[in-house]
Amino acid sequence: SSCALGVRVLPGIALGGGVRRMSTTLPEISGSRSSVEAKSLRSKSSSAILQPTTQARFGYLGQLSLREAQGNSDALRTVSALDGASFLPHVMTMQRASTPWQYNTPTRLLEEPLNLGGEAEEDDDEGTRGGKSKHQASTTDIASRKNLTASQPLPANYVRRIRRRAQDSRKGPADYRQQLADLKLLADSASRSGNIYQALQAYHKMGVILDNQGMHQEAVQKYKQFLSLCITSKNTQGEALAYNCLGINTFKCGQMDESIQYHNKHLELADGTGRLIAHTNLGIVFQAMGLAEHAAIHHQHAIEYANRMGAKDAQCFTVGNLGIASAAQGDLQTSRICLQYHLNAAQKQRQVAGDSKFAQHTFKSVSNLAFHRLGQVNTTDGRLDEAASHFEKAMEVAKSKNDQHSEEQSGAMLGIARGLQNFEQHCQALLIGGGS
């Protein structure tokens, strides 16, 4: 089937209203599948149905099997089933592939949502133009992201929980330059001794450290060495991870064509979760290039994979991404429905996530952006009463999290919406006054 603007539509999303532009229905927020089907799908990508003791036992046996044979597909599937991905609800956020839990890498800083076409993006471009890093431009931003990342609750997944504890307890040089020097020595030594597995992990770790400093161009070189070793050793899992890292970093450096090539390579090698991630990233790249129709196609693919997995957290941001792409195409009805679904799904996730400081910060940020975007869509569509209501809510959320910049932006848009509401009456009053 197809929508009015020529975008091919995939199963998993549709529109209400008089004109049918998409084929099926949006995923239900509260359990759209039967219990048997949901268990079957979820077990392929998550460990939600496994008790911690079961996770520990099979995780340990899986690791023993991997020690004996790196190519043991049964052992890899066992460990992968315990290592399901989880997603945050932010829209327009590049998605990182999960690092294999065997890799002893530092904790990666959280990716930030992109403000495509906004002031924040221009600031980012200035910070990265000409190979300069954000680290050089905004150390305060890096520090705040580190604090936010450190405040994350431990994962529900047993294997990832143990890995996070190991990452948090690691002792090493505080200076990233010393860490890089140590890892370079380790990589060279491992390469000389023929231990390719140890060497490729060292290069990947160097890339993560540089990314955490905002030095994305420098990290690209490390990820290319990581990729080369993965190809040489026929390490498909590592190769897919390398393509994901390179695709995101080249995008941040403004190299759009290279980014698309790397994300397509990731798409070819990835499993279901990896394909969801690759389609999401491709959609964001095309959106940044102004190709909203291409972006919408990839976001629809991402929704399809989220539905197959039965992953509510993935459905939340994939549908929101489609809403933003639809608005750029001028399909305001689709955009409004998708963004409202995204907002409702995020609120459902908040109830599950609890009341931690990290959860409060995350869902306030998501709600603020969702209300603001809904206000913009309704303003463009001439639904000024709804637009004013959404901008008011965006201002309230921004004020509650002490975000003065967002509060001022929503306040300015609220003024425009209210001005447009009374504009016709004002013009008529002027005409009557002039006639008399």
C-alpha positions as CSV (number, residue, x, y, z in Angstrom):
1,S,0.0,0.0,0.0
2,S,1.1,3.6,-0.3
3,C,0.3,6.9,1.3
4,A,-0.7,10.1,-0.4
5,L,2.8,11.4,-0.7
6,G,4.3,8.3,-2.3
7,V,5.9,6.8,0.8
8,R,5.6,3.0,0.9
9,V,3.9,2.0,4.1
10,L,4.7,-1.1,6.1
11,P,2.6,-3.1,8.5
12,G,2.4,-1.6,12.0
13,I,1.0,1.9,11.5
14,A,-2.0,3.6,10.0
15,L,-4.3,6.7,10.2
16,G,-7.8,7.3,11.2
17,G,-10.0,9.8,9.6
18,G,-11.8,10.0,6.3
19,V,-8.8,9.5,4.0
20,R,-7.0,6.2,4.5
21,R,-3.3,6.8,4.0
22,M,-1.7,4.0,5.9
23,S,-2.5,0.4,5.9
24,T,-2.9,-1.0,9.4
25,T,-3.2,0.3,13.0
26,L,-0.7,1.7,15.4
27,P,0.7,-0.8,17.9
28,E,-1.3,-0.9,21.1
29,I,0.3,0.8,24.0
30,S,-0.9,-1.8,26.5
31,G,-0.4,-5.3,25.1
32,S,-1.6,-5.7,21.5
33,R,-0.5,-9.3,21.3
34,S,-1.6,-12.6,22.9
35,S,0.4,-13.7,25.8
36,V,1.8,-16.7,23.9
37,E,2.8,-14.7,20.9
38,A,4.3,-11.9,23.0
39,K,6.4,-14.4,25.0
40,S,7.6,-16.0,21.8
41,L,8.6,-12.7,20.2
42,R,10.1,-11.1,23.3
43,S,12.2,-14.2,24.1
44,K,14.1,-13.6,20.8
45,S,15.4,-10.1,21.9
46,S,14.9,-9.8,25.7
47,S,15.4,-11.7,29.0
48,A,12.3,-10.3,30.6
49,I,10.7,-13.7,31.1
50,L,13.9,-15.3,32.7
51,Q,14.5,-15.2,36.4
52,P,17.9,-13.8,37.6
53,T,19.1,-17.2,38.7
54,T,18.3,-18.6,35.3
55,Q,20.0,-15.8,33.6
56,A,23.1,-16.4,35.7
57,R,23.2,-20.1,35.0
58,F,22.8,-19.8,31.2
59,G,25.0,-16.8,31.0
60,Y,27.8,-18.7,32.7
61,L,27.3,-21.8,30.5
62,G,27.1,-19.7,27.4
63,Q,30.4,-18.1,28.3
64,L,32.0,-21.5,28.9
65,S,30.8,-22.6,25.5
66,L,32.2,-19.5,23.9
67,R,35.6,-20.2,25.4
68,E,35.7,-23.5,23.7
69,A,34.4,-22.3,20.3
70,Q,34.0,-18.7,19.2
71,G,31.8,-20.0,16.3
72,N,29.4,-21.9,18.4
73,S,26.1,-20.6,17.2
74,D,24.0,-22.3,19.9
75,A,26.1,-20.7,22.7
76,L,25.9,-17.3,21.0
77,R,22.1,-17.6,20.7
78,T,21.8,-18.5,24.4
79,V,23.9,-15.5,25.4
80,S,22.1,-13.2,23.0
81,A,18.7,-14.2,24.4
82,L,19.9,-13.0,27.9
83,D,21.3,-9.8,26.4
84,G,18.1,-8.1,25.1
85,A,18.4,-4.4,24.1
86,S,16.5,-1.6,25.9
87,F,15.7,1.8,24.5
88,L,15.1,5.3,25.8
89,P,12.0,7.1,24.5
90,H,13.9,10.1,22.9
91,V,13.0,10.9,19.2
92,M,15.6,12.0,16.6
93,T,18.3,10.2,18.6
94,M,21.0,8.1,17.0
95,Q,20.8,4.6,18.3
96,R,24.0,2.8,19.3
97,A,24.2,-1.0,18.9
98,S,24.8,-2.9,22.1
99,T,28.5,-3.6,22.8
100,P,29.0,-7.4,23.3
101,W,28.9,-8.0,27.0
102,Q,32.3,-9.8,26.8
103,Y,34.0,-6.5,25.8
104,N,35.5,-4.7,28.7
105,T,34.7,-1.2,27.5
106,P,34.1,2.0,29.4
107,T,30.5,3.2,29.9
108,R,29.5,5.2,26.8
109,L,27.9,8.6,27.3
110,L,24.2,8.8,26.3
111,E,23.4,10.1,22.8
112,E,21.5,13.4,22.8
113,P,18.4,14.1,20.7
114,L,19.1,16.1,17.6
115,N,17.4,19.4,16.9
116,L,17.4,19.2,13.2
117,G,17.3,22.7,11.7
118,G,17.4,24.4,15.1
119,E,19.9,26.5,17.0
120,A,21.3,23.6,18.9
121,E,22.3,21.8,15.7
122,E,24.0,24.9,14.4
123,D,26.0,25.1,17.6
124,D,27.0,21.4,17.2
125,D,28.1,22.0,13.7
126,E,30.3,24.8,14.7
127,G,31.8,22.6,17.4
128,T,32.6,19.8,15.0
129,R,33.4,21.7,11.8
130,G,37.0,21.3,10.5
131,G,37.7,18.3,12.7
132,K,37.3,20.3,15.9
133,S,35.6,18.4,18.7
134,K,32.8,19.3,21.0
135,H,35.2,18.6,23.8
136,Q,37.1,21.7,22.7
137,A,33.9,23.7,22.4
138,S,31.8,22.6,25.4
139,T,33.4,20.8,28.3
140,T,30.4,21.8,30.5
141,D,28.1,19.8,28.2
142,I,30.4,16.8,28.3
143,A,30.4,17.0,32.1
144,S,26.6,17.2,32.4
145,R,26.3,14.2,30.1
146,K,28.7,12.2,32.2
147,N,26.6,13.0,35.3
148,L,23.4,12.0,33.6
149,T,25.0,8.7,32.3
150,A,26.3,7.9,35.8
151,S,22.8,8.4,37.3
152,Q,21.3,5.7,35.1
153,P,19.7,2.8,37.1
154,L,21.2,-0.6,36.7
155,P,19.8,-2.6,33.8
156,A,17.1,-5.2,34.6
157,N,19.1,-7.7,32.5
158,Y,21.3,-9.8,34.7
159,V,24.3,-10.0,32.3
160,R,24.2,-6.3,31.6
161,R,23.8,-5.5,35.3
162,I,26.9,-7.4,36.2
163,R,28.8,-5.8,33.3
164,R,27.7,-2.3,34.5
165,R,29.0,-3.0,38.0
166,A,32.3,-4.1,36.5
167,Q,32.5,-0.9,34.4
168,D,31.7,1.3,37.4
169,S,34.3,-0.4,39.6
170,R,37.1,-0.3,37.0
171,K,40.1,1.6,38.3
172,G,42.4,3.3,35.7
173,P,44.1,6.5,34.7
174,A,41.7,9.5,35.1
175,D,43.3,11.3,32.0
176,Y,41.9,10.0,28.8
177,R,45.2,10.5,27.0
178,Q,46.9,8.1,29.4
179,Q,44.1,5.6,28.8
180,L,44.6,5.9,25.1
181,A,48.4,5.4,25.4
182,D,47.9,2.3,27.6
183,L,45.4,0.8,25.1
184,K,47.7,1.6,22.1
185,L,50.5,-0.3,23.8
186,L,48.1,-3.2,24.5
187,A,46.8,-3.3,20.9
188,D,50.3,-3.3,19.5
189,S,51.4,-6.1,21.9
190,A,48.3,-8.2,21.1
191,S,48.8,-7.7,17.4
192,R,52.4,-8.9,17.5
193,S,51.5,-12.0,19.5
194,G,48.7,-12.8,17.1
195,N,45.9,-12.2,19.6
196,I,43.5,-10.4,17.2
197,Y,40.5,-10.7,19.5
198,Q,42.3,-8.7,22.2
199,A,43.7,-6.2,19.8
200,L,40.3,-5.4,18.2
201,Q,38.7,-4.9,21.6
202,A,41.5,-2.4,22.5
203,Y,40.8,-0.3,19.3
204,H,37.1,-0.3,20.0
205,K,37.7,0.8,23.6
206,M,39.9,3.7,22.2
207,G,37.0,4.8,20.0
208,V,34.6,4.8,22.9
209,I,37.0,6.9,25.1
210,L,37.4,9.4,22.2
211,D,33.6,9.5,21.7
212,N,33.1,10.3,25.4
213,Q,35.4,13.3,24.9
214,G,33.5,14.5,21.9
215,M,36.5,13.7,19.6
216,H,34.4,12.0,16.9
217,Q,36.8,12.4,14.0
218,E,39.7,10.9,15.9
219,A,37.4,8.0,17.0
220,V,36.6,7.2,13.4
221,Q,40.3,6.2,12.8
222,K,40.1,3.8,15.8
223,Y,36.8,2.3,14.6
224,K,38.3,1.7,11.2
225,Q,41.2,-0.2,12.7
226,F,38.6,-2.1,14.8
227,L,36.6,-2.9,11.6
228,S,39.7,-4.1,9.7
229,L,40.6,-6.6,12.4
230,C,37.0,-7.8,12.6
231,I,36.9,-8.4,8.9
232,T,40.3,-10.2,9.0
233,S,39.2,-12.5,11.9
234,K,35.7,-13.0,10.4
235,N,34.1,-11.5,13.5
236,T,30.6,-10.7,12.1
237,Q,29.3,-9.4,15.4
238,G,32.2,-7.0,15.8
239,E,32.0,-6.0,12.1
240,A,28.3,-5.0,12.6
241,L,29.2,-3.0,15.7
242,A,32.0,-1.2,13.8
243,Y,29.7,-0.2,11.0
244,N,27.2,1.2,13.5
245,C,29.9,3.2,15.3
246,L,31.3,4.5,12.0
247,G,27.9,5.4,10.7
248,I,27.1,7.6,13.7
249,N,30.5,9.2,13.9
250,T,30.7,10.1,10.2
251,F,27.2,11.6,10.6
252,K,28.4,13.8,13.5
253,C,31.3,14.9,11.4
254,G,29.0,15.9,8.5
255,Q,30.0,13.1,6.2
256,M,26.5,12.1,5.1
257,D,27.3,9.8,2.2
258,E,29.8,7.8,4.2
259,S,27.3,7.6,7.1
260,I,24.6,6.1,4.8
261,Q,27.1,3.5,3.4
262,Y,28.1,2.4,6.9
263,H,24.5,2.2,8.2
264,N,23.5,0.1,5.1
265,K,26.4,-2.2,5.8
266,H,25.2,-2.5,9.4
267,L,21.7,-3.3,8.1
268,E,23.1,-6.2,5.9
269,L,24.8,-7.9,8.9
270,A,22.4,-7.1,11.7
271,D,19.8,-9.2,13.5
272,G,16.2,-8.0,14.1
273,T,17.2,-5.5,16.9
274,G,20.2,-4.3,14.8
275,R,18.0,-3.7,11.8
276,L,15.7,-1.6,13.9
277,I,18.7,0.4,15.0
278,A,20.1,0.7,11.4
279,H,16.7,1.8,9.9
280,T,16.3,4.4,12.7
281,N,19.7,5.9,12.1
282,L,19.2,5.9,8.3
283,G,16.0,7.7,8.8
284,I,17.7,10.4,10.9
285,V,20.5,10.8,8.4
286,F,18.0,11.3,5.5
287,Q,16.0,13.7,7.7
288,A,19.1,15.8,8.3
289,M,19.7,15.8,4.6
290,G,16.2,17.2,4.0
291,L,15.0,13.9,2.4
292,A,11.9,13.4,4.5
293,E,10.3,10.9,2.2
294,H,13.3,8.6,2.4
295,A,13.4,9.1,6.2
296,A,9.7,8.1,6.5
297,I,10.3,4.8,4.7
298,H,13.1,3.9,7.1
299,H,11.1,4.9,10.1
300,Q,8.3,2.7,8.9
301,H,10.7,-0.2,8.6
302,A,11.9,0.5,12.2
303,I,8.3,0.4,13.4
304,E,7.8,-3.0,11.7
305,Y,10.8,-4.5,13.5
306,A,9.7,-2.9,16.8
307,N,6.3,-4.6,16.4
308,R,7.8,-8.0,15.5
309,M,9.8,-7.8,18.7
310,G,6.9,-6.6,20.8
311,A,9.2,-3.9,22.2
312,K,7.1,-1.1,23.7
313,D,10.1,1.1,24.3
314,A,11.2,0.8,20.7
315,Q,7.7,1.4,19.4
316,C,7.6,4.7,21.4
317,F,10.5,6.4,19.7
318,T,10.1,4.8,16.2
319,V,6.5,6.1,15.9
320,G,7.7,9.5,17.2
321,N,10.4,9.6,14.5
322,L,7.8,8.9,11.8
323,G,5.7,11.8,13.2
324,I,8.6,14.2,12.7
325,A,9.3,12.9,9.2
326,S,5.6,13.2,8.3
327,A,5.5,16.8,9.5
328,A,8.5,17.6,7.2
329,Q,6.5,16.0,4.3
330,G,3.5,18.1,5.1
331,D,1.4,15.1,6.2
332,L,0.2,16.9,9.4
333,Q,-2.5,14.3,10.2
334,T,-0.1,11.5,10.3
335,S,2.4,13.6,12.3
336,R,-0.2,14.6,14.9
337,I,-1.4,11.0,15.4
338,C,2.2,9.6,15.7
339,L,3.4,12.3,18.1
340,Q,0.4,11.8,20.3
341,Y,1.0,8.1,20.3
342,H,4.7,8.8,21.2
343,L,3.7,11.0,24.1
344,N,1.2,8.5,25.5
345,A,3.7,5.6,25.1
346,A,6.4,7.6,26.9
347,Q,4.0,8.3,29.8
348,K,3.3,4.5,30.0
349,Q,7.1,3.9,30.1
350,R,7.5,6.4,32.9
351,Q,5.1,4.4,35.1
352,V,7.2,1.3,34.6
353,A,10.5,3.1,35.0
354,G,9.8,4.3,38.6
355,D,10.6,7.6,40.2
356,S,14.3,7.8,40.0
357,K,16.1,11.1,39.2
358,F,17.2,9.7,35.9
359,A,13.7,8.6,34.9
360,Q,12.2,12.0,35.9
361,H,14.8,13.9,33.9
362,T,14.4,11.6,30.8
363,F,10.6,11.7,30.7
364,K,10.4,15.5,31.4
365,S,12.7,16.1,28.4
366,V,10.7,13.7,26.2
367,S,7.4,15.3,27.2
368,N,8.7,18.8,26.7
369,L,9.8,18.1,23.2
370,A,6.7,16.1,22.3
371,F,4.3,18.9,23.5
372,H,6.4,21.5,21.7
373,R,6.4,19.6,18.4
374,L,2.6,18.9,18.7
375,G,2.1,22.6,19.1
376,Q,4.1,23.3,16.0
377,V,2.2,20.8,13.9
378,N,-1.2,22.1,15.1
379,T,-0.1,25.7,14.5
380,T,0.8,24.8,10.9
381,D,-2.5,22.9,10.5
382,G,-4.5,25.9,11.7
383,R,-5.6,24.2,15.0
384,L,-4.6,27.1,17.1
385,D,-6.6,26.2,20.3
386,E,-4.8,22.8,20.5
387,A,-1.5,24.4,19.6
388,A,-1.8,27.0,22.4
389,S,-2.7,24.2,24.9
390,H,0.4,22.1,23.9
391,F,2.7,25.1,24.1
392,E,1.4,25.9,27.6
393,K,2.1,22.3,28.7
394,A,5.6,22.4,27.1
395,M,6.3,25.6,29.1
396,E,5.1,23.9,32.4
397,V,7.3,20.9,31.8
398,A,10.3,23.1,30.9
399,K,9.8,25.2,34.0
400,S,9.6,22.1,36.2
401,K,13.0,21.0,35.1
402,N,14.6,24.5,35.1
403,D,15.1,24.6,31.4
404,Q,14.9,28.3,30.7
405,H,15.8,28.0,27.0
406,S,13.0,25.6,26.2
407,E,10.6,27.6,28.3
408,E,11.4,30.7,26.4
409,Q,11.0,28.9,23.0
410,S,7.6,27.5,23.9
411,G,6.6,30.8,25.4
412,A,7.4,32.6,22.1
413,M,5.4,30.0,20.1
414,L,2.5,30.3,22.5
415,G,2.5,34.0,21.8
416,I,2.4,33.4,18.1
417,A,-0.4,30.9,18.4
418,R,-2.6,33.2,20.5
419,G,-1.8,36.1,18.2
420,L,-3.0,34.1,15.2
421,Q,-6.1,33.1,17.0
422,N,-7.2,36.7,17.3
423,F,-5.6,38.0,14.1
424,E,-8.8,37.8,11.9
425,Q,-10.9,39.5,14.5
426,H,-8.3,42.2,14.8
427,C,-8.3,42.8,11.0
428,Q,-12.1,43.0,10.9
429,A,-12.0,45.5,13.8
430,L,-9.5,47.6,11.8
431,L,-11.7,47.5,8.7
432,I,-14.8,48.4,10.6
433,G,-13.0,51.2,12.4
434,G,-11.6,52.5,9.1
435,G,-15.0,52.4,7.4
436,S,-16.7,54.5,10.1
